[in-house]
Structure formats: C-alpha cells, structure tokens
C-alpha cells in the first residue's frame, strides 16, 4: 500500500499558520522522519521533483507525524517592465532587478 503527500513549508505567526505547497524540491535534499525515525529516499519513499509529491511505500504502515527538511527552488521572473541599463552608464554595480514569483 502506498501513500502520497504534498511537500509543504509551514509558516507560523502567532495563532496563524500558512502551509505553502512546495512544487520544486531540489533532488537529493529531502529528508523525512516518521514517528521520530528517519526514513530513506529510494527505499522508503520517492520524490517527484517536478510536483513536490512524495510517495511512501515501505514505511506506509508506520504511524506518527512526519517532519523533514529540504531545499527547494522558487521559479521567478522579472516584471513586465524588464531591466533597462546601458554599458556607458555602468558604475560597477548591478542595477535593481524587480523579480516576482511565478506560481506553478
């Protein structure tokens, strides 16, 4: 029996909690513990790095809350106005680049 979960990062501020879905985990960085015991990627679970879905197989029967850590990417792009600069005015500093997160 398998179980599939979505990776999330929880942000807490006072009584408020926000669970942000993680869609782009960095391959090889996902570490998970179930009931306090670390489980192993490729043995106990697999990670889809395009969706952030974790599929548990061997440890599906374990009980307990899951916790973990990982690195993840956040797709971003520049704003529609773009970046305006010229070599003649280059002062050795990079111009300010407006960046927005791209929701996937």
Secondary structure as a PSIPRED ss2 file (coil, helix, strand):
# PSIPRED VFORMAT (PSIPRED V4.0)

   1 X C   1.000  0.000  0.000
   2 X C   1.000  0.000  0.000
   3 X E   0.000  0.000  1.000
   4 X E   0.000  0.000  1.000
   5 X E   0.000  0.000  1.000
   6 X E   0.000  0.000  1.000
   7 X C   1.000  0.000  0.000
   8 X E   0.000  0.000  1.000
   9 X E   0.000  0.000  1.000
  10 X E   0.000  0.000  1.000
  11 X E   0.000  0.000  1.000
  12 X E   0.000  0.000  1.000
  13 X E   0.000  0.000  1.000
  14 X C   1.000  0.000  0.000
  15 X C   1.000  0.000  0.000
  16 X E   0.000  0.000  1.000
  17 X E   0.000  0.000  1.000
  18 X E   0.000  0.000  1.000
  19 X E   0.000  0.000  1.000
  20 X E   0.000  0.000  1.000
  21 X E   0.000  0.000  1.000
  22 X C   1.000  0.000  0.000
  23 X C   1.000  0.000  0.000
  24 X C   1.000  0.000  0.000
  25 X E   0.000  0.000  1.000
  26 X C   1.000  0.000  0.000
  27 X C   1.000  0.000  0.000
  28 X C   1.000  0.000  0.000
  29 X C   1.000  0.000  0.000
  30 X C   1.000  0.000  0.000
  31 X E   0.000  0.000  1.000
  32 X E   0.000  0.000  1.000
  33 X E   0.000  0.000  1.000
  34 X E   0.000  0.000  1.000
  35 X C   1.000  0.000  0.000
  36 X C   1.000  0.000  0.000
  37 X E   0.000  0.000  1.000
  38 X E   0.000  0.000  1.000
  39 X E   0.000  0.000  1.000
  40 X C   1.000  0.000  0.000
  41 X E   0.000  0.000  1.000
  42 X C   1.000  0.000  0.000
  43 X C   1.000  0.000  0.000
  44 X C   1.000  0.000  0.000
  45 X E   0.000  0.000  1.000
  46 X E   0.000  0.000  1.000
  47 X E   0.000  0.000  1.000
  48 X C   1.000  0.000  0.000
  49 X C   1.000  0.000  0.000
  50 X C   1.000  0.000  0.000
  51 X C   1.000  0.000  0.000
  52 X C   1.000  0.000  0.000
  53 X E   0.000  0.000  1.000
  54 X E   0.000  0.000  1.000
  55 X E   0.000  0.000  1.000
  56 X E   0.000  0.000  1.000
  57 X C   1.000  0.000  0.000
  58 X C   1.000  0.000  0.000
  59 X C   1.000  0.000  0.000
  60 X C   1.000  0.000  0.000
  61 X C   1.000  0.000  0.000
  62 X C   1.000  0.000  0.000
  63 X C   1.000  0.000  0.000
  64 X C   1.000  0.000  0.000
  65 X C   1.000  0.000  0.000
  66 X E   0.000  0.000  1.000
  67 X E   0.000  0.000  1.000
  68 X E   0.000  0.000  1.000
  69 X E   0.000  0.000  1.000
  70 X C   1.000  0.000  0.000
  71 X C   1.000  0.000  0.000
  72 X E   0.000  0.000  1.000
  73 X C   1.000  0.000  0.000
  74 X C   1.000  0.000  0.000
  75 X C   1.000  0.000  0.000
  76 X E   0.000  0.000  1.000
  77 X E   0.000  0.000  1.000
  78 X E   0.000  0.000  1.000
  79 X C   1.000  0.000  0.000
  80 X C   1.000  0.000  0.000
  81 X C   1.000  0.000  0.000
  82 X C   1.000  0.000  0.000
  83 X C   1.000  0.000  0.000
  84 X C   1.000  0.000  0.000
  85 X C   1.000  0.000  0.000
  86 X C   1.000  0.000  0.000
  87 X H   0.000  1.000  0.000
  88 X H   0.000  1.000  0.000
  89 X H   0.000  1.000  0.000
  90 X C   1.000  0.000  0.000
  91 X C   1.000  0.000  0.000
  92 X C   1.000  0.000  0.000
  93 X C   1.000  0.000  0.000
  94 X C   1.000  0.000  0.000
  95 X C   1.000  0.000  0.000
  96 X C   1.000  0.000  0.000
  97 X C   1.000  0.000  0.000
  98 X C   1.000  0.000  0.000
  99 X E   0.000  0.000  1.000
 100 X E   0.000  0.000  1.000
 101 X E   0.000  0.000  1.000
 102 X C   1.000  0.000  0.000
 103 X C   1.000  0.000  0.000
 104 X C   1.000  0.000  0.000
